Amino acid sequence: MAASSSLRALILVFFLLPLLTEGITRHYKFNVAEKKFTRLCSTKSIATVNGQFPGPTLYAREGDTVLVKVVNHVHYNVTIHWHGVRQLRTGWADGPAYITQCPIQPGQNYVYNFTLTGQRGTLWWHAHISWLRATVHGAIVVLPKRNVPYPFPVPHKEVVLVLGTEWWKSDTEAVINEALNSGLAPNVSDAHTINGHVGPLSGCSSSARDGFTLQVDKGKRYLLRIINAALNEDLFFKVAGHQLTVVEVDAAYTKPFTTDTLLLTPGQTTNVLLTARQGAGRYIVTASPFMDSPLVAVDNRTATATVQYANSVSTSAVTTTKPPPQNATPVASSFTDSLRSLNSQQYPAKVPATVDHSLLFTVGLGVNPCATCANGSRVVADINNVSFVMPTTALLQAHYFNTSGVFTDDFPGQPPIAFNYTGSGPRNLQTMSGTRLYRVPYNASVQLVLQDTGIIGPENHPIHLHGYNFFVVGRGVGNYDPKSPPSNFNLVDPIERNTIGVPSGGWTAIRFRADNPGVWFLHCHFEVHTTWGLKMAFLVDDGEGPNQSLLPPPNDLPSC
């Protein structure tokens, strides 16, 4: 009898175990609609998802399939990008307008359908057309598969912190349209936010009452899932009186290290453990800008929130912290240089050891003629002196259906003309224009060196690659020399990311394997630079295997 019961239990486990480890299908509905919000004692109508700012957090587990029905109730065209999701063979769900899809027009809808394969951690979603992501964004929390533990101490509680989104008192779309008409840089914002609030130190009486507060219990450990959703600014992050242990960036586990200051570029995420070791009271949280180029104007206001210990009251003593100076390059570099992949047996760093395509992309600014602009010229941005021209139909559709005349696949893999990249640049500051892609065979290994230029002025550039994670194998100051590449590239445990900051007046080298067929956007995550043309796309060919081809487009794919 006992043997029979044991056999039944084994059979039950045999059949149920796959159900516990396989993913499920999760359904979400995003209604994009306008709603009035008041910040800085001023009220305006903004585009939101489900009436929330930031928008709702999307929760799933590794291996789950996610279906999000997006319904457009605003008078703008809309798309949603699932930032950092690999989108293996499902480029139709990636979201950048006119790259992988035509936008969702007013009154229309589209179902984004993707599976979270081999990923767990903090990612995020945002609008990917014009500057709508200023208010249309939110977190994605991908939990490990059931019964798979974190590779770090279990937290008492997990908290999402969306940093930085700049708040303009005026309409954001009007801000960028005015800049495009003038040919000059857009006005800087009026404030930064943390979870949609400018915080208690903003100087506005209404904001002083509505800052975000994290309630903690002494001795407990908290996992903070931090996202920089800012349009145009890198951000430092600090919590007064507390150390932060970094355990993950861009949904990739790291070797843990402790610091009091984080740096996140727009588009990046960082998970940290905070242990509540202080006495009763309130402790200020700060998000402040980092910009080490003196020529670039930024909103130098600091967003604030509060960590409040249990049994403390709103009148308890407040412990403050001083943010790093705006141009604190050593603080920024120290944080970046401390990041290493966990590279454990369970989570190895699969860095390509050899390189099939070795690319050098200069990233920077230029000046082109403009008869209608204020000074007869327009500031533009470029990669390898090409300012990208957005098509009027989606590139992925043109590729899949072999439509001619939409793009060319002759994007230069090297700068057209070599020069002293971090110097003042050539005398002619004009760029070329075109919708040019770089073609890569399936499964090829790619090394891409991203080189900042000094044209107009050196500046940090947060570069995001859609459809892939990559390994940051090296970085440096000055000009990268392809004839004498550094011998100290880290091919053992380099940090794995989807967005990386190219240092001002320097370079960053990344490697990835092109194992995801489709058309994948590469662009600066400073929205102003993307608008000016600092973008391109990789066209990755289908492979020959059964699961190495782009899937057919869904029936409800929007039309242009």
N, C-alpha and C positions, 0 to 999 in steps of 0.2 A: 504493500500500500504506500509506504514511504517512498519507495523507488518510483512508483507511478506518479506521485505528486511532484517529485523532483523533475521527472521527465516533462510533465506538463509545464512546470515553471520554466524549464530551459526552452521549450518550444515557444512559450509566451514571450520570453526575452528575445528569442531569435527573430520573431515577427515584429515586436514592438521597438526594438533598438533602432532600426532604420527610420522609424517614424519620429523618434526623439532627436535624431541627428540631421534628418533632411529638413530643408526649409519649408516654410508655408507661404501662402500668398496673402499679402496684406493690401487692403484697399484704402485709399485716401481720396478726398475731394477737396480741391483748392478753388475757392471762388475769389477771383481777382476783382475787387471792387473798391470804390473810393470811400473814405471815412475821414471825418474831421478829428484832428489831434491838436492838443495845445502843448507847446514847449516854449520855453523862454518868454512866457507871458504873451505868446502870440499863437493864434489858431489858424490852421490851414487844412485843406483837404489833400489827402495823400492816397496813392494806390496801396492797397494792402491785400493780404491773403486771409480770408475768413475774418476780416475786420480786426486783425491783430498786427501789432508792430512791436518787436519783430514778429514774423509769422509763426505758425505752429511748428513744433518740433516733430519730425518724422522719425518714428521708432521702428526698428526692425532688427533681425538677427542675421549673422553671416549665413548665406545660403538661401535667404528668403527672396521671393519674387515680389516686387512692389509695383502696384498699379496706381497711378495718381491721375485722376480726371481733373484737368484744369479748365475752368470755365471763365471766359473773358467778359466781364461786365463793365469794363472801362472803355474810354474812347481811343485808347492807344492799342497798337499791336503788342502782343505779349508772347514771350517764350520763357520757359523755366529750365535752367541748367542745374544738374545734380553734381555739384562741384566735388571732384575727386572720385566719383563712382567710375569704375573702369569701363562699364558699358561694353563688355566683351561681345562683339558681333551685333550689338544693338545700338549702333551710332544714331539711329533714328530717334532715340530717346535722350540724346545728349543735350540738346536744347539751344545752342547758340544760333541766333537768327541768321538766315541765309548761308550758314555753314552746313548744318545737318538738317535743317528744316526751314520751311517758310513759316512766318509767324502765325500765331492764333489771332485772327482778326476779331474786332469787336462783335460780340454776340455769338462767337463760335467756341468750340471746345476741342480738346485733344487729350487722349489717354497716353501718358508716358508709362512704358512697360519695360522694366529692367530687373535683372537678378544681381544680388550682392554676392559675387563670387570671390572667395578668398580675401575678403576684406572685413575688418572689424575696427571700430573706433569712432572718432568724431569727424564728420564731414559736414557739408552744408549745401543748401540750395539757394538759388537767387535768380531773378529775372536776368535775361541775357539779350537785351535789346535796348538801345539808347542808354539813358541813365536811370531806368526804372528800378534797378536793384538797390538804389538808395533807400527804398522803403519796402521793396518786395524781396524778402529773404528770410531764412530761418535755418535751424540746425537739423542735421541728420545724425541720429545716434544709432550706430550699428553695434549691437551687443554680440559677444562671442556666441558660438553655438551652445546649446544647452549642455550643461555639465562640463563645459570647458572653462577653466578659471582664468582670471587675469594673471599675467606674469609679474604681478606686483601685489602688495598687501590690499586686502579687500576693504573698500571704503565703507563708512557708515552711511553715506549719502552721496548722490551724484547731482551736480548742478551745472546747467548750461549758462554760459556767459557770452553774449554776443556783443563784441566791442566795436566802438569806433564809428558806427555809421554816422557820417556827418549830417548835421541838421541845418538846413537853410531855412530862414524865415520866408524866403520867396520860393516859388515853384522851381523844383530841381530841373525840370525839362527846359524851363525858361532860362536858367543859368547857363546850360551848355549851348542852347540855341543862340543866345546873345554872344557867347564867346566865338562860336563858329562864324557868326556874321561879322564880327569885328576882326577875326584872324588872330586874336590874342588869347591869353590864358583865362580860364573862367575865374569868377570871384571865389574866394575861399569861403568855407562854411561859417556859420555862426556859433556852432558848438559841436562837440562829440557826444556820443551817448554810450551807456552800458545797459544792455537789455531795454533799449528804447528810451532811457531817461538820462538827462544830463547830470543829475545828481545834486546833492545837498550843498555843494560849494559853487554853484553856478552863478549866484548873485541875484537870481530871480526868486521871489518869495514862493511862487507856486511850485517851481522846480525843487526848492529846498524841502518840500513835503513829499515829493513823489520819487525820490531816488531809490534805486534797487537796494534791498537789504537782504543779506544772507544770515539767517539765524543759525548759530552753531552751539554745540555743547562742549564744554571743556574736556579735553582728552580724546575726543572723537576725530576720526580721519575723514576728509572730504575729497572727492574727485571733482575737480573743476574742469569742465569741457569748454575751452576758450576758443572763440572764433573772431578773427579780424574781418569784419564785414565792411570796413571803410572803403570808400570809392578811391581815394587818392593819397592815403597816408599810412606809412608804417607806424606802429604803436608800441611803446613800452607799457608793461603791465606790472604793477606792484601791489602788495597788500601790507599795510603798515604793521610792523612788529612780527611779521611771519616770513618763514622760508617756504619755498615752493620746490617740490621734487618733480622734475619733468620725467614722464613715463611714456609719452607718445606724441608724435607730431603727424599731421596729415593722415591719420588712421594707420600709422606704422609705429610699432613699439620701439622704444629707444632704450639704451643703457641708462638707467636712472642717474640723475645728478641733481644737486640742490643749488638753488640760486635765489636771490631776492628780487631779480628783475628779468622779465621775459621780453623778447622781441618777436612780434608777429607782423609780417607784411600783409597787405590786403590779400585775402584768399587763403591764408594759412590758418591751421588749427593747432592747438597745443593742449594736451591733457596734463594736469599737474595734481599732485597730492598735497593737500594743506592739512596739517595737524593743528587743532585748536589748543595751543599750549599756554596762551596768555591768561591774564586775570579777567574778571568781569569788566565789561566796558564795550566801547565801540571803536572799530579800527577802519580807517579810510582805505578804500581801494581806488587806484588811479589808472587811467589809460591816457597816455600823453604821446604826442607825435615825436617821431624821429626823422630828421631830415638834415643831412650833412652837406648839402649844396647850398651855399649862401645866395644863389640866384633864384631859388625856388621859394615862393611864398606858400606857407601852410597855415592852417588854423592852429595856433599855438595854445588854444584853451585845453584844459585837462578835464576829462569826464571823470566823475567820481561815483562810488557806491559805498556801501558800508557792510562790514562783517560785525555782527552784534552777538555777543555771548548771551546765553540763556540767563535769565534772572537779572539782566541789565535792563534799564529803562531808557527812554529816548533822551533823558537829560543826563545820562551817564557821561563820564569823561570820554573825550574823543582823542584817539591817538592818530596823528597824521603822519604822512611820509612825503619826502621831497622827491618828485619825479626827476629822472636824469635830465641834464640839459638837452635841448632839442638836437644839438649836433654831437651827441655823445657817441662818436664812432667806436671808441674802445669798448664801451659797454655793449654795443650792438655786436661787434666782432667777437667778443668774449663768449657771448651766448651762442652765436652761430657756430663757433669753432668747438664748442663743448658737445654738440649733437653727434651721436653715433647710433647706428642701428643696433638693436638688441642682438641680432645674429646668433640666436640660439638654435638648438637642434630642431625645435618646433617651428621657429620663425627665422629661417636662414636669410642672409642677404645674398641674393642670387645676382651678383654683379657680373655683367659681361666681361670676360677676361680678354677677349680680342675685339677688334673694331672692324666692321665692314664699311661703314660710312663715317668719315671723320669730317665734321662740319665746323666752320667758324662763322658765327653770326654776330655782326656788330649791331648794337641796339642804341638808339639815341634820337636826336632831334635834327631838324633841318628847317629851311625857310624857302617857301615857294611863292611865286608871284600870285597876286590876287587883286584884280582890278577893283573889286567892290569892297575890299577890306580897308580898315582905317589907315594903315600905313602903306597901302599898295602891295602888301605881302601877308602871308599866312604862316604861322608856326605849324610845322608838321612833325610827324615821327616816323621812324622807319626801321626796318631790319635789312642789313646789307644794302642800304641806300634805296630800298624799295618801300614806298608807302602803299600799303595794301588798299585796293579798291574793293569795296563790298559789292558782290553781284546782286542781281535782282531776282535770281532764283537760287535755290539751295545747292551748294557745291556737291553734297552727298548724292542728291538726286541726279545732278548732271553726270556725276561719275557712274552711278549705278545704271542709268539708262543710256549712257554713252552719248550724251547731248553735247554737240560741239559748240564752240564759240563762247562758252561760259568762263572757262579758265584755261591756263596753260600749265604744263608741269615742268617749267624751266626755271624755278626759283634758284638763285645762285647759292651754291653750297659754301662759297667763300666770298669775302668782300670783293666787289668788282675792281676796286683800286686799293692797294695797300697804302696806309699812311700812318702817321703817329696817332694812333686811335685816341689816346687819352690826352693829347695835346689840343691845340685850338682847332685842328682839323683843316681840311682844304679850303681854299679861298672861295670856291663855288659851293654854297650851302644847299643848292637845290637837290631834290630827290627825284627818282623815277617813280612812276605809278603803274600799278598793274595788279591783276588777280592771278597771282602766280603761286603754284604749289610745288612742293618738293616730293618726288615719288621715291618710295622705299619698298623693296621687295619684302614679302612676308617673312618674318622671323630673322631679318637682318639685325645686326647689332649696330647701334648708332652712338657715336660720341659727339656731343654738341658743346662747343665752347661759346659761351655768351659773353661778349666783350662790350663794356660800356664805352661810349665815346665822349670826347670833350667838346663836341660841336655845340655851340651856344653855351654849354656848361656841363660838367660831369654830374651824374645823378644816379641814385640807386633805382633799379628797375625790378619789380617783382614779376617774374615770368611764370605763367601757368601753362601747362601742357594738358590738353584734354585727352581722355581715353587711356592714359598711362600713368604709372608711377615711374620715377627715375631715381638713380643714385647720384648724389653729389660727390664726385670723386676728387674735386680739387677747387680751389679758389685762390685768388691772389690780387695784388695791387699792381697797377700799371698795365702794360701791353702783354698779352699772351703771345708767346713766340712758338708757332707751330713747328719751326725747324729745330727748336730745342725744348721740347715739352718737359715739364717737371718730372723728375724721377720719383717724387714722393706722392704721387696720386694714391689715394686710399682705395684699394680694391678689396679690402677685407671686411670692414664694417662701416662703410660710408652711410650717411643718413639717407633714408628713402623718403621722397616727398612727391607732391604734385605741383607745388609752387615754390619758387626759390628766388631770393633777392640777389640780383647781380650788384656787387658793391660799387659805389660811386668811384669812378676812376679805376676800375678793376675788372676782373673777369671771374666767371664760374664755369666749371666743366661738369657736365652730367652725362650719364650713360643709361640707355634703355634698350630693350629688345622689342622690335616691332612685331609683336605677336597678336595684334588686334587690328583686323582689316577695316578700312573705312577712311573717312576724311576727318582729320583731327586738328583742331585749332590750337595754335601757339600764339600767345599774346601777353602784353604787359597788363598786369592787374591794377595799375593806375588807370582808372577809367578815362581820364583825359588823354593819356597816351594811346590807348586803344582807339579812341575817337579820332585821333590825329593820324592813325595809320600804322602804329607799332604792332603789327600782327601778320601772321601768315598761316599756312596750314600744310600738314603732311598728308600725302595720299599714300596709304599703305595698301598694297595689292593683296588680293585673296591668295591664300595658300592652296595647296593641292589636296590636303586632307579633308575629311568629311565635316570637321568642325573648325575649318580655317577660312570660312567665307562669310562675308556680310550677309545677314539674314534679309529676306525681302522686306520692303516697307510695309507698315501697317495700313489697313484700309482707310483709317481716319486721318492719315497724315495731311496736315494743312496744305493748301495750295496757295501760290503767290498771286 
